[in-house]
Amino acid sequence: MSADGRGDRPLEAPARGGAFYDLPDVFERYRDRRPGLSNPNFVMEEPALLEELGCVRGLRVLDLGCGDAALGRTLLDAGCERYLGIDASLKMVGAAQETLRGTTGEVLHADMEEFLVPPAAFDLVVSRVALHYVEKLETVLEACGAGLSRGGRMIVTVLHPVITSHDARPSGRQLRTNWVVDDYFVTGPREQQWLGEKVLWHHRTIEQYVAGLHRSGLTLTGLRECAPRRERFDDDTEFARRARIPMFLLFAAARL
């Protein structure tokens, strides 16, 4: 029996994009692992993102791959004028609708590679740990560049290329303590083990992400590797483990 209780049956072909989170049990596993100080999103990605966002009062915000729209609730509470979340997972859209209940926030079930962003309709485009699921990244970036108002910003976090290029062997019951990076400059789709299933991530180098932003008419204004914040840990051992390797990459860009 495997660690996730699925037995020894072979895994099927990897799921793509938002469809991954609609697989049986995947959404529940995702939801169960989010809370807690050991979650890298909380101790590494979130503080860097919130710092980069700054004041959002009065802004029209588009959130690509919004998940459960937890960020949307935060932005609405901080005074953003409009929030629209997009996600390709029906289960995530349902969770987002529940999160946004009682607010003016909206959520749509849509594939971000096909979503048409109205010209200059938003002042801020955000995307949290979602664009590595996207095959046609430049299509998404170009739509976002056109959909931003003059001076508008795009702030994106993705899994760090060190993570998307590491070997896909599952770590079993033990916490992973090493990451074998291989074929870093061989970019494209890669099968990975995540939440007990096979998923397709698209590996890109840092250089490719930056070049894609520039080709979309956006100017890079910030780049962070989301180092862990000591104050977010209550365990020195876990802090030391998270400090061993970058897990996230943050890009900030603007339509000047």
N, C-alpha and C positions, 0 to 999 in steps of 0.2 A: 504494500500500500504506500502510495506517495504521501509526502508531507501535507498536501492539500486535500487528501481524502479522495482523490480521483482514481485510485487504483493504478494498475500498470498499463491501462489501455493507451494506445498511441494517440498523440495529439494530432488534430486535424491541421489543415493548412492555416497559416496565420491569418487572423482577422485584420481588417484594414480600417483605419480612421475611427469614426465614432461608433461604427458597428461593433467594435471590440467591447464597448461597455454595455451593449445589449445582450452579450452572451450570458447564458445561465450562470448565475452566482458571481459573475465578475463585478457587477455594480455593488453588490453587497460586500464583497471583499475590499473593494476600493473605499467604500464608506466606512468600513470598520477600521481601516488602517490610518485614516486621516487624523484623528485626535492624538494628542500626546506630544511630549517634548522630543521623542525619538523620530518624529516625522520630519524628513529633510525639507519638505515644503515650508513647514513652520519655522524651523531653526535656521534655514539658509535662504530660500527663495523669497519668502514673504517679506522679511524686513528690508531686503534690498529693493523689492518692487515698491513697497509703500513709501520708502525714502525717495525713490525716483519719481513717483507720481506727484508728490507735493500737493498743493491745493487744487482741488477739482471743482470748486464751487462755480456753478453756472455753466459747466461744460456739458456738451453732448457727447456721450460715450458709446462706442461700439466695442463689444467684448466677443472676440472670436474664440470658439471652443470654450464657452463660458462654464461648462460643467454644471455644478449645482448653484451657480450664481452667487456664491458667498462674497466674491469681490463686488458684485453688483450691489448687494445690500450695503456693504461698507461705503461704496461711492455715493449711493443715494443718501445715506445717513450723513455723509460729509458735504452734501449740498449740490451734487451734480444735477444739471437741469433735465437731462434725459439719459436713460440707460437702456440699451438694446443688446441682449445676449443672443448669440448664435451657437447652436450645437447640433451635431449630426446624430447624437444618441437620443433615442426616445426616452430612455430612463433618466438621462441627465436633464432633459427638457422638463420632465415631470418634477424632478427634484428642484430645478430652478424656479418653476412656477410656484412651488410651495415656499421657497425661500423669499420670493418677491411678493408674496401675498400681502395685500394692504399697502403696497407702494405703487408708484407710477411706472416701475420698471417693466419692461417687456422682454419676452424670450421667444425665439423662433426655432423650429426644427428645420435645419438647413445645413447643407454641406458648404463649408466656407470656400471651397474651390469653385463653387458654382454661384455663390451669393453675389448679387450685383449691388455694389455700394453706390448709393446716389451721390452725384458730384458735390463735393464740399459740404456734406451733410453732417459731418462729425468734427469735433475739436480734439478728440482723443480716441485712438484705437489701442486697445490692450489685448493681449493674448498670453495666457498663463499656461506654460508647459503643454502646448498643443500643436505647434507648427511642425514638430518632427513627425507627426502623423500624416502630414500633407505631402503629396507627391509633386504637385505643380505649385511650388512655393512662389515662384515669380509671378504667377497669375494672381495669387492672393495679395502679394505685396503691391503689385501695380494697381489693383482695385482699391487697396487701402490708401495708396498715395493720392489717387484721384478723389477718393471720398473724404479726404481731410481738408478742412478749411485752411486758408493761408495762415501759417504760423502754428498749425495743428501738429500734434505729436503722436508718435506711435511708440509704445513701450511693450516689449515682447520678452518673455522668458521661454527658454527651451532647455531640454536636457543637454548638458554639455557634450560636445563631440567626443570627449573621452569616454562618456557613458555609452553613447550610441555606437561607438566603434569597439566596445569591449566584447569579449567572447560571450556567447549566449547560454553557457551552461548554467542550469539552475543551481543555487547554493544550498538547497535542501533546508534542513532545520536550523543550520548554523548561520549566524550573521556573516555576511560577506566581509572579508578582511583584505582581499586583494582584487585588483581589476586588471585583466590582461588586455591591453590595447593592441589591436592588430589591424593591418590594412587601413591605417588612418586616412590615407589619401585616395583610397578606393571608395568613392562616394556612391550613394544610392540606397535602395531598400535593403534592410537587414531583418532577419527573423530574430526576435528576442523572446525570452521568457518573462512574463509579467503577470502578476496576480493569478498564477496557476494555469495560464494559457499561453499559446503562441500569439504574438502580435507583430505587425510589420511597422517598423520605425524607419525613417529615412535619414541616413547618416549624411551630414554635411560638415565641412570644415568651417572654422570661424571665418576664414577668408571668403568663403562662398556666401555666408549669411550677410556679411558687410557689403560685398559686391552686389548682391540682390537688392539690398536697400537702396544703394546708390542708383542702380539702373531703374528703380521705380520712382525716381525723382525726390527721394528723401535724403537728408543729410544726417549722418551719424553724429549724435551729440553726447552719447554716453555708452560705455561698455563695462559691465561688471561680471565677476565670476562668482558672486554670491557666497563669499566666505562665511563660515558659521560664526554666529554671534555668541560669545561666551555667556552672556547674561541670559540667554534663552535655554541654557542647559542646567540641569541640577545634578549632572553626573559627569565627572571628569573623564571617565573612560569613554563615554559616548561622544563627548566633545572631541577627544583625541582621535576617535575613529572617523568622525565626519571631517576633521581637518586634514585627513590624508589625501583627499582627492576632490577636485571640483565636480559638482553634480549638476549645476545649472549655469546657464549663460544668459545675461540680460543685455538687450540692446535698446537704446533709446535713440529715436530719430525724429526729425521735424521736416515739415514741408515749408521751406523758407520762401 
